[in-house]
Amino acid sequence: QLPPMHSAVRVGGRRLYDLARKGVVIQRPTRKIRVSSFEIQSFDAGLARFRIVCSGGTYVRTIAADLGDLLGVGGHLASLKRTRLGDFTVEAAKPPEDVCGDDLIPLRVALASLYFLFLQPEQAVRLRHGLQIEIEAPREGIVGLVAEGEFIGVGRAESGAVSPEKMIPVPGNGQ
């Protein structure tokens, strides 16, 4: 899939949306995605409702536009609702005000579906400072980050590098 210009994908160290806001359009590398299920649920007056099961990093809006182009009619999404992320479903979700201590999921369970990268201490320092590191990950997308046996956050692996996404602050380090 070709990522849209208004996406957070980095090309040459720059986020595509930063370039797009300046009116710059560049060549983008395609990315492998997986669509394991695509079901048209209804079609009425030019409006199709569908359900898709796809891999992380898939741009569903781009799929809609590409399908419209293939059919020669154009296409876009009128709405988008994520109903599942990994093992977590919208049916099992609760409003924040209804959550109690018994509902909390241990971190090791919540992140069990992630692929983990085990880092050298100097790599962890760079990521904690918001810097990208060069490292080959077996797959692209969100990865768990572990340094010295401790979970330190999640990063995004792509094109032979990992960028920090959400890092756990180091206590007493002003973070």
Backbone as a chain_set.jsonl record, in Angstrom:
{"seq": "QLPPMHSAVRVGGRRLYDLARKGVVIQRPTRKIRVSSFEIQSFDAGLARFRIVCSGGTYVRTIAADLGDLLGVGGHLASLKRTRLGDFTVEAAKPPEDVCGDDLIPLRVALASLYFLFLQPEQAVRLRHGLQIEIEAPREGIVGLVAEGEFIGVGRAESGAVSPEKMIPVPGNGQ", "coords": {"N": [[0.848, -1.18, 0.0], [0.466, 2.238, -0.725], [1.434, 4.756, 1.349], [-0.544, 7.553, 2.409], [0.058, 11.07, 1.726], [-0.678, 12.639, 3.89], [0.136, 11.31, 6.31], [1.725, 9.755, 9.195], [4.03, 8.51, 8.541], [7.543, 8.238, 8.196], [9.821, 9.553, 5.886], [12.997, 9.757, 4.768], [13.623, 10.789, 7.267], [11.68, 12.705, 7.779], [8.327, 13.482, 8.659], [5.551, 12.558, 6.704], [3.174, 14.094, 6.817], [4.108, 16.577, 7.629], [5.506, 17.459, 5.385], [3.401, 17.457, 3.532], [1.766, 19.497, 4.527], [3.215, 21.665, 3.773], [2.818, 21.67, 1.136], [4.364, 19.946, -0.32], [4.92, 17.136, -2.293], [6.105, 13.899, -2.327], [7.923, 11.004, -3.604], [6.869, 7.926, -2.283], [7.696, 5.012, -0.465], [6.116, 1.863, -1.01], [4.219, -0.141, 1.306], [4.012, -3.296, 2.943], [0.912, -4.73, 3.567], [-1.764, -6.552, 5.166], [-4.81, -7.873, 4.308], [-7.138, -9.689, 5.749], [-9.796, -10.158, 5.72], [-12.581, -8.922, 3.966], [-15.622, -7.581, 3.789], [-18.555, -6.687, 2.209], [-21.2, -5.164, 3.66], [-23.554, -3.789, 3.192], [-25.154, -2.021, 0.472], [-26.279, 0.927, -0.786], [-27.706, 3.462, -2.651], [-25.229, 4.379, -3.65], [-23.658, 4.28, -1.382], [-21.548, 2.296, 0.364], [-21.321, -0.053, 2.93], [-18.848, -1.584, 4.806], [-16.908, -4.235, 6.285], [-13.725, -4.723, 7.515], [-10.89, -6.71, 8.126], [-7.701, -6.222, 9.019], [-4.102, -5.81, 8.833], [-1.978, -4.094, 11.217], [-1.032, -0.72, 10.529], [-2.322, -0.415, 8.17], [-3.93, 1.686, 5.886], [-7.093, 2.427, 5.92], [-8.725, 4.37, 4.818], [-7.31, 4.911, 2.501], [-7.601, 2.474, 1.183], [-10.353, 2.599, 0.597], [-10.385, 4.806, -1.166], [-8.701, 3.809, -3.205], [-10.206, 1.587, -4.092], [-12.475, 2.894, -5.087], [-11.252, 4.293, -7.185], [-10.402, 2.126, -8.785], [-12.892, 1.166, -9.582], [-13.714, 3.248, -11.049], [-15.275, 5.299, -10.075], [-14.555, 6.909, -7.995], [-13.898, 7.326, -4.481], [-14.388, 7.492, -0.94], [-14.181, 7.589, 2.666], [-17.026, 7.869, 4.699], [-17.32, 7.453, 7.345], [-15.504, 5.899, 10.026], [-14.908, 3.186, 12.072], [-13.14, 1.665, 14.55], [-13.202, -1.569, 15.658], [-11.799, -3.528, 16.849], [-8.631, -4.164, 18.291], [-5.94, -5.997, 18.12], [-6.27, -8.274, 20.69], [-8.227, -6.853, 21.939], [-11.531, -5.705, 22.148], [-14.254, -3.614, 21.044], [-16.643, -4.286, 22.162], [-15.972, -5.292, 24.66], [-15.094, -3.085, 25.936], [-15.21, -0.367, 28.339], [-16.799, 2.624, 29.525], [-14.707, 5.309, 30.703], [-15.516, 6.268, 33.267], [-16.704, 4.06, 34.408], [-14.759, 2.234, 34.966], [-12.973, 0.171, 37.177], [-10.577, -0.865, 39.696], [-10.393, -3.671, 39.406], [-10.734, -4.021, 36.715], [-8.411, -3.361, 35.441], [-5.717, -4.231, 33.319], [-2.866, -6.23, 33.511], [0.315, -4.979, 32.447], [2.032, -6.765, 31.066], [0.194, -8.55, 30.024], [-1.467, -6.903, 28.486], [0.278, -6.12, 26.493], [1.02, -8.421, 25.241], [0.731, -9.26, 22.57], [2.592, -7.867, 21.125], [5.648, -7.587, 19.224], [8.847, -7.816, 20.619], [11.747, -5.807, 20.971], [15.043, -6.144, 22.048], [17.19, -4.06, 23.577], [20.385, -2.346, 23.563], [21.885, -0.503, 26.281], [22.704, 2.127, 25.429], [21.152, 2.5, 23.158], [18.618, 2.604, 24.261], [18.795, 4.986, 25.719], [18.991, 6.885, 23.644], [16.444, 6.565, 22.415], [14.796, 7.294, 24.559], [15.366, 9.959, 24.616], [13.973, 10.863, 22.531], [15.019, 10.278, 20.059], [15.67, 8.62, 16.953], [16.72, 5.244, 16.338], [19.034, 3.163, 14.562], [18.173, 0.028, 13.646], [17.521, -3.283, 12.781], [14.399, -4.627, 12.583], [12.389, -7.581, 12.805], [9.909, -7.187, 11.708], [7.795, -4.548, 10.446], [6.188, -1.764, 12.071], [4.428, -1.254, 15.188], [6.411, -1.882, 18.013], [7.447, -3.48, 21.041], [9.69, -2.221, 23.5], [12.587, -3.157, 25.171], [14.994, -2.81, 27.66], [17.814, -3.759, 29.438], [16.356, -5.746, 30.744], [13.972, -4.473, 31.413], [10.776, -3.186, 30.54], [10.538, -0.433, 28.469], [9.001, 1.123, 26.811], [7.12, 1.807, 23.753], [7.828, 1.562, 20.293], [8.11, 2.592, 16.822], [8.829, 0.587, 14.179], [10.433, 0.857, 11.119], [11.786, 0.71, 7.862], [14.454, -0.122, 8.602], [14.931, 1.218, 10.968], [14.066, 2.431, 14.271], [11.686, 4.426, 15.807], [10.822, 6.379, 18.673], [7.627, 5.978, 20.173], [5.795, 5.929, 22.448], [7.128, 6.42, 25.496], [8.188, 5.148, 28.664], [8.551, 7.189, 31.419], [11.62, 7.882, 33.149], [12.005, 7.509, 36.535], [12.756, 10.267, 38.659], [14.238, 11.615, 36.811], [13.49, 13.995, 35.83], [11.407, 13.645, 34.086]], "CA": [[0.0, 0.0, 0.0], [1.173, 3.506, -0.763], [0.934, 5.615, 2.429], [-0.954, 8.885, 1.957], [0.947, 12.168, 2.124], [-1.065, 13.121, 5.229], [0.319, 10.228, 7.286], [2.851, 9.966, 10.102], [5.181, 7.752, 8.055], [8.759, 9.036, 7.981], [10.624, 9.307, 4.69], [14.162, 10.628, 4.894], [13.608, 11.431, 8.582], [10.615, 13.708, 7.884], [6.962, 12.971, 8.627], [4.877, 12.941, 5.465], [2.207, 15.166, 7.019], [4.829, 17.862, 7.674], [5.763, 17.838, 3.994], [2.12, 17.735, 2.88], [1.295, 20.813, 4.975], [3.979, 22.678, 3.027], [2.5, 21.507, -0.275], [5.382, 19.115, -0.952], [4.54, 15.751, -2.533], [7.309, 13.139, -2.663], [7.766, 9.573, -3.835], [6.816, 7.192, -1.032], [7.799, 3.561, -0.666], [4.928, 1.105, -0.622], [4.386, -0.959, 2.509], [3.216, -4.52, 2.929], [-0.216, -4.826, 4.495], [-2.513, -7.794, 5.002], [-6.259, -7.804, 4.493], [-7.556, -11.078, 5.893], [-11.239, -10.248, 5.479], [-13.23, -7.716, 3.474], [-17.019, -7.987, 3.58], [-19.512, -5.607, 1.978], [-22.369, -5.473, 4.479], [-24.735, -3.219, 2.523], [-24.876, -1.044, -0.577], [-27.518, 1.631, -1.083], [-27.556, 4.833, -3.162], [-23.819, 4.727, -3.778], [-22.982, 4.182, -0.092], [-21.248, 0.917, 0.736], [-20.849, -0.306, 4.293], [-18.042, -2.792, 4.766], [-16.129, -4.628, 7.456], [-12.403, -5.158, 7.077], [-9.927, -7.175, 9.127], [-6.436, -5.937, 8.346], [-2.92, -5.692, 9.682], [-1.633, -2.76, 11.677], [-0.36, 0.075, 9.521], [-3.152, -0.323, 6.973], [-4.712, 2.919, 5.767], [-8.402, 2.025, 5.414], [-9.188, 5.446, 3.937], [-6.639, 4.714, 1.218], [-8.257, 1.331, 0.536], [-11.614, 3.09, 0.038], [-10.065, 5.641, -2.33], [-8.17, 2.938, -4.253], [-11.317, 0.806, -4.644], [-13.262, 3.818, -5.91], [-10.496, 4.539, -8.417], [-10.471, 0.912, -9.602], [-14.243, 1.062, -10.135], [-13.946, 4.409, -11.896], [-16.326, 6.157, -9.512], [-14.038, 7.658, -6.842], [-14.34, 6.769, -3.215], [-13.849, 8.013, 0.315], [-14.914, 7.102, 3.839], [-17.901, 8.801, 5.399], [-17.047, 7.224, 8.761], [-14.596, 4.791, 10.296], [-15.003, 2.762, 13.467], [-12.28, 0.53, 14.884], [-13.949, -2.423, 16.586], [-10.877, -4.452, 17.512], [-7.196, -3.932, 18.164], [-5.376, -7.19, 18.732], [-7.261, -9.042, 21.452], [-9.145, -5.935, 22.59], [-12.7, -5.426, 21.316], [-15.095, -2.515, 21.493], [-17.701, -4.878, 23.005], [-15.445, -5.491, 26.01], [-14.655, -1.791, 26.48], [-16.074, 0.315, 29.304], [-16.527, 4.059, 29.628], [-13.731, 5.563, 31.773], [-16.115, 6.44, 34.597], [-17.14, 2.758, 34.919], [-13.598, 1.371, 35.176], [-12.5, 0.051, 38.558], [-9.283, -1.534, 39.81], [-10.461, -5.052, 38.92], [-10.748, -4.016, 35.254], [-7.092, -3.049, 34.895], [-5.026, -5.375, 32.727], [-1.416, -6.124, 33.709], [1.038, -4.539, 31.258], [2.55, -7.911, 30.318], [-0.937, -9.135, 29.303], [-1.926, -5.93, 27.498], [1.256, -6.009, 25.408], [1.455, -9.771, 24.865], [0.732, -9.48, 21.123], [3.671, -7.096, 20.498], [6.985, -8.128, 19.041], [9.742, -7.036, 21.482], [13.151, -5.617, 20.632], [15.883, -6.054, 23.228], [18.106, -2.98, 23.225], [21.568, -2.008, 24.343], [21.591, 0.689, 27.088], [22.863, 3.374, 24.676], [19.997, 2.62, 22.268], [17.501, 3.026, 25.108], [18.997, 6.409, 26.036], [18.627, 7.66, 22.446], [14.99, 6.533, 22.264], [14.196, 8.086, 25.643], [15.566, 11.37, 24.286], [13.173, 11.175, 21.35], [15.803, 10.085, 18.844], [15.543, 7.372, 16.223], [17.912, 4.393, 16.313], [19.107, 2.231, 13.441], [18.113, -1.365, 14.099], [16.65, -4.087, 11.928], [13.37, -5.389, 13.286], [11.862, -8.619, 11.923], [8.71, -6.701, 11.02], [7.548, -3.125, 10.63], [5.023, -1.428, 12.878], [4.651, -0.996, 16.609], [7.18, -2.909, 18.717], [7.776, -3.221, 22.433], [11.113, -1.93, 23.696], [13.086, -3.665, 26.446], [16.421, -2.553, 27.901], [18.268, -4.271, 30.732], [15.284, -6.535, 31.342], [12.814, -3.648, 31.765], [9.98, -2.601, 29.461], [10.754, 1.015, 28.519], [8.044, 1.835, 25.967], [6.842, 1.243, 22.436], [8.39, 2.32, 19.188], [7.638, 2.235, 15.486], [9.911, 0.068, 13.348], [10.244, 0.942, 9.674], [12.951, 1.009, 7.028], [15.725, -0.327, 9.288], [15.087, 2.118, 12.116], [12.966, 2.474, 15.239], [11.424, 5.746, 16.388], [10.017, 6.248, 19.884], [6.21, 6.367, 20.102], [5.413, 6.23, 23.829], [8.187, 5.919, 26.373], [7.912, 5.227, 30.092], [9.522, 8.103, 32.017], [12.574, 7.373, 34.14], [11.77, 8.24, 37.786], [13.83, 11.122, 39.159], [15.022, 12.119, 35.703], [12.828, 15.186, 35.329], [10.436, 13.297, 33.046]], "C": [[0.887, 1.235, 0.0], [0.623, 4.401, 0.344], [0.526, 6.986, 1.887], [0.03, 9.951, 2.436], [0.586, 12.701, 3.514], [-1.023, 11.967, 6.23], [1.559, 10.514, 8.115], [4.093, 9.19, 9.676], [6.353, 8.712, 7.839], [9.436, 8.587, 6.692], [11.782, 10.292, 4.768], [14.169, 11.404, 6.203], [12.511, 12.459, 8.788], [9.259, 13.026, 7.834], [6.279, 13.464, 7.351], [3.894, 14.082, 5.685], [2.872, 16.532, 7.132], [5.098, 18.371, 6.258], [4.466, 18.237, 3.299], [1.579, 19.109, 3.275], [2.008, 21.952, 4.263], [3.723, 22.582, 1.53], [3.487, 20.65, -1.039], [4.841, 17.689, -1.087], [5.798, 15.015, -2.987], [6.95, 11.697, -2.995], [7.786, 8.875, -2.477], [6.955, 5.702, -1.311], [6.493, 2.879, -0.254], [5.266, 0.25, 0.585], [3.531, -2.201, 2.375], [2.121, -4.418, 3.975], [-0.88, -6.178, 4.255], [-3.985, -7.519, 5.27], [-6.733, -9.247, 4.559], [-9.045, -11.259, 5.691], [-11.748, -8.897, 5.003], [-14.64, -8.114, 3.075], [-17.887, -6.751, 3.37], [-20.788, -6.004, 2.715], [-23.652, -4.918, 3.882], [-24.267, -2.255, 1.444], [-26.198, -0.398, -0.948], [-27.191, 3.058, -1.516], [-26.085, 5.272, -3.193], [-23.023, 4.665, -2.486], [-22.799, 2.706, 0.263], [-20.802, 0.888, 2.19], [-20.077, -1.607, 4.238], [-17.339, -2.993, 6.092], [-14.821, -5.181, 6.936], [-11.601, -5.617, 8.292], [-8.567, -7.063, 8.449], [-5.31, -5.79, 9.361], [-2.74, -4.253, 10.138], [-0.88, -2.026, 10.584], [-1.125, 0.177, 8.219], [-3.937, 0.982, 7.001], [-6.041, 2.573, 5.103], [-8.978, 3.113, 4.511], [-8.571, 5.317, 2.545], [-7.242, 3.532, 0.47], [-9.56, 1.788, -0.106], [-11.366, 3.93, -1.216], [-9.562, 4.783, -3.495], [-9.28, 2.106, -4.896], [-12.195, 1.68, -5.539], [-12.582, 4.12, -7.227], [-10.565, 3.329, -9.353], [-11.832, 0.752, -10.278], [-14.588, 2.238, -11.04], [-14.998, 5.363, -11.383], [-15.816, 7.067, -8.402], [-14.555, 7.035, -5.564], [-13.668, 7.435, -2.037], [-14.662, 7.415, 1.453], [-15.784, 8.212, 4.397], [-17.717, 8.654, 6.903], [-16.149, 5.999, 8.881], [-14.697, 4.458, 11.775], [-14.114, 1.536, 13.656], [-13.013, -0.287, 15.935], [-13.052, -3.412, 17.324], [-9.451, -3.996, 17.272], [-6.522, -5.076, 18.888], [-6.464, -7.991, 19.418], [-8.323, -8.16, 22.097], [-10.288, -5.569, 21.648], [-13.505, -4.276, 21.904], [-16.221, -3.051, 22.4], [-17.249, -5.042, 24.45], [-15.033, -4.182, 26.681], [-15.694, -1.221, 27.444], [-15.801, 1.808, 29.227], [-15.584, 4.315, 30.804], [-14.341, 5.666, 33.168], [-16.589, 5.122, 35.216], [-15.984, 1.817, 35.235], [-13.217, 1.374, 36.652], [-11.195, -0.738, 38.556], [-9.275, -2.944, 39.264], [-10.431, -5.137, 37.402], [-9.374, -3.806, 34.64], [-6.374, -4.319, 34.447], [-3.528, -5.208, 32.985], [-0.719, -5.793, 32.384], [1.525, -5.713, 30.422], [1.441, -8.608, 29.528], [-1.386, -8.194, 28.185], [-1.008, -5.88, 26.283], [1.702, -7.36, 24.859], [1.527, -9.977, 23.357], [1.847, -8.717, 20.402], [4.905, -7.954, 20.252], [7.916, -7.239, 19.86], [11.152, -6.991, 20.917], [13.925, -5.452, 21.927], [17.07, -5.164, 22.876], [19.336, -2.923, 24.114], [21.248, -0.735, 25.129], [21.703, 1.999, 26.3], [21.717, 3.586, 23.674], [18.777, 3.115, 23.049], [17.599, 4.515, 25.437], [18.572, 7.264, 24.851], [17.099, 7.721, 22.281], [14.299, 7.375, 23.329], [14.375, 9.584, 25.423], [14.853, 11.753, 22.994], [13.876, 10.966, 20.03], [15.563, 8.706, 18.246], [16.835, 6.57, 16.35], [17.858, 3.507, 15.073], [19.173, 0.822, 14.012], [17.155, -2.098, 13.176], [15.67, -4.855, 12.814], [12.81, -6.429, 12.315], [10.583, -8.213, 11.188], [8.547, -5.22, 11.314], [6.288, -2.926, 11.462], [5.417, -1.191, 14.324], [5.355, -2.182, 17.254], [7.37, -2.495, 20.169], [9.284, -3.052, 22.569], [11.533, -2.355, 25.1], [14.577, -3.363, 26.53], [16.747, -3.014, 29.312], [17.138, -4.966, 31.489], [14.026, -5.77, 31.7], [12.103, -3.162, 30.518], [10.113, -1.082, 29.555], [9.797, 1.807, 27.634], [7.77, 1.094, 24.682], [7.42, 2.17, 21.379], [7.772, 1.878, 17.884], [8.845, 1.834, 14.652], [9.532, 0.228, 11.887], [11.554, 1.314, 9.002], [14.278, 0.919, 7.786], [15.982, 0.577, 10.468], [13.883, 1.985, 13.035], [12.896, 3.882, 15.803], [10.594, 5.558, 17.643], [8.583, 6.704, 19.634], [5.74, 6.829, 21.479], [6.438, 5.595, 24.752], [7.767, 6.087, 27.834], [8.976, 6.149, 30.708], [10.413, 7.401, 33.032], [12.352, 8.175, 35.426], [13.002, 9.052, 38.203], [14.7, 11.716, 38.063], [14.38, 13.352, 35.092], [11.803, 14.914, 34.247], [9.093, 12.99, 33.642]], "O": [[1.933, 1.263, 0.65], [-0.548, 4.776, 0.292], [1.188, 7.519, 0.997], [0.741, 9.759, 3.422], [1.465, 13.167, 4.239], [-2.009, 11.682, 6.91], [2.348, 11.4, 7.785], [5.104, 9.211, 10.378], [6.181, 9.835, 7.367], [9.6, 7.392, 6.444], [11.579, 11.505, 4.827], [14.655, 12.533, 6.259], [12.414, 13.037, 9.87], [9.059, 12.095, 7.054], [6.408, 14.627, 6.97], [3.78, 14.96, 4.83], [2.269, 17.542, 6.771], [4.937, 19.557, 5.97], [4.424, 19.226, 2.567], [0.997, 19.807, 2.445], [1.483, 23.06, 4.159], [4.325, 23.312, 0.743], [3.461, 20.62, -2.269], [4.361, 17.106, -0.115], [6.476, 15.451, -3.917], [5.847, 11.227, -2.717], [8.616, 9.19, -1.623], [6.396, 5.191, -2.281], [5.853, 3.27, 0.723], [6.43, -0.047, 0.855], [2.459, -2.17, 1.77], [2.376, -4.063, 5.126], [-0.595, -6.859, 3.27], [-4.354, -7.001, 6.324], [-6.734, -9.951, 3.549], [-9.516, -12.382, 5.511], [-11.395, -7.857, 5.56], [-14.834, -8.889, 2.139], [-17.954, -5.875, 4.233], [-21.383, -7.045, 2.432], [-24.72, -5.507, 4.045], [-23.149, -1.742, 1.485], [-27.131, -1.079, -1.374], [-26.477, 3.775, -0.815], [-25.751, 6.394, -2.81], [-21.829, 4.966, -2.487], [-23.769, 1.97, 0.437], [-19.998, 1.716, 2.62], [-20.557, -2.608, 3.706], [-17.194, -2.076, 6.899], [-14.805, -6.009, 6.025], [-11.635, -4.987, 9.349], [-8.308, -7.717, 7.439], [-5.534, -5.666, 10.565], [-3.27, -3.32, 9.536], [-0.167, -2.646, 9.796], [-0.645, 0.785, 7.262], [-4.535, 1.336, 8.017], [-6.118, 2.44, 3.882], [-9.654, 2.8, 3.531], [-9.227, 5.581, 1.537], [-7.38, 3.582, -0.752], [-9.851, 1.406, -1.239], [-12.068, 3.776, -2.215], [-9.953, 5.004, -4.641], [-9.295, 1.936, -6.115], [-12.608, 1.255, -6.618], [-13.235, 4.196, -8.267], [-10.761, 3.479, -10.558], [-11.92, 0.263, -11.405], [-15.618, 2.234, -11.713], [-15.557, 6.149, -12.148], [-16.563, 7.914, -7.912], [-15.542, 6.3, -5.576], [-12.526, 7.886, -2.125], [-15.707, 6.806, 1.226], [-15.34, 9.351, 4.549], [-17.927, 9.606, 7.654], [-16.051, 5.182, 7.966], [-14.585, 5.339, 12.628], [-14.308, 0.506, 13.01], [-13.4, 0.237, 16.98], [-13.472, -4.051, 18.289], [-9.108, -3.507, 16.196], [-6.523, -5.13, 20.117], [-7.467, -8.347, 18.798], [-9.235, -8.677, 22.742], [-10.061, -5.175, 20.504], [-13.443, -4.002, 23.103], [-16.688, -2.347, 23.295], [-18.064, -4.941, 25.367], [-14.666, -4.171, 27.856], [-16.88, -1.544, 27.377], [-14.687, 2.217, 28.899], [-15.654, 3.605, 31.808], [-13.748, 5.202, 34.141], [-16.85, 5.067, 36.417], [-16.21, 0.71, 35.725], [-13.148, 2.423, 37.292], [-10.765, -1.224, 37.51], [-8.267, -3.386, 38.713], [-10.137, -6.196, 36.847], [-9.187, -4.044, 33.447], [-6.424, -5.347, 35.122], [-2.975, -4.145, 32.702], [-1.125, -6.278, 31.328], [1.443, -5.669, 29.194], [1.707, -9.193, 28.478], [-1.655, -8.637, 27.068], [-1.465, -5.627, 25.168], [2.663, -7.43, 24.093], [2.318, -10.801, 22.899], [2.033, -8.895, 19.198], [5.169, -8.915, 20.973], [7.79, -6.016, 19.803], [11.683, -7.997, 20.448], [13.509, -4.7, 22.809], [17.855, -5.484, 21.984], [19.33, -3.387, 25.254], [20.41, 0.05, 24.685], [20.878, 2.894, 26.485], [21.357, 4.725, 23.378], [18.005, 3.939, 22.558], [16.59, 5.22, 25.432], [17.87, 8.259, 25.027], [16.535, 8.788, 22.04], [13.336, 8.085, 23.041], [13.626, 10.389, 25.977], [15.091, 12.822, 22.433], [13.397, 11.418, 18.991], [15.286, 7.745, 18.964], [17.919, 7.145, 16.457], [16.782, 3.148, 14.595], [20.091, 0.47, 14.753], [16.094, -1.576, 12.832], [16.072, -5.63, 13.681], [12.764, -6.175, 11.112], [10.22, -8.814, 10.178], [9.083, -4.701, 12.294], [5.434, -3.809, 11.542], [6.584, -0.959, 14.639], [4.958, -3.333, 17.072], [7.445, -1.308, 20.484], [10.055, -3.671, 21.836], [10.915, -1.964, 26.09], [15.328, -3.626, 25.592], [16.033, -2.692, 30.262], [16.981, -4.801, 32.699], [13.091, -6.357, 32.243], [12.748, -2.768, 29.546], [9.833, -0.502, 30.605], [9.78, 3.036, 27.696], [8.126, -0.073, 24.524], [7.489, 3.387, 21.552], [7.008, 0.914, 17.838], [9.764, 2.626, 14.441], [8.46, -0.201, 11.458], [12.325, 2.128, 9.511], [15.136, 1.788, 7.631], [17.118, 0.698, 10.926], [12.826, 1.496, 12.637], [13.902, 4.456, 16.22], [9.743, 4.669, 17.688], [8.357, 7.707, 18.956], [5.336, 7.979, 21.653], [6.591, 4.373, 24.78], [7.08, 7.045, 28.19], [10.171, 5.912, 30.535], [9.999, 6.445, 33.687], [12.496, 9.398, 35.414], [14.135, 8.581, 38.108], [15.772, 12.256, 38.338], [14.692, 13.717, 33.958], [11.368, 15.838, 33.559], [8.151, 12.677, 32.913]]}, "num_chains": 1, "name": "protein.A"}
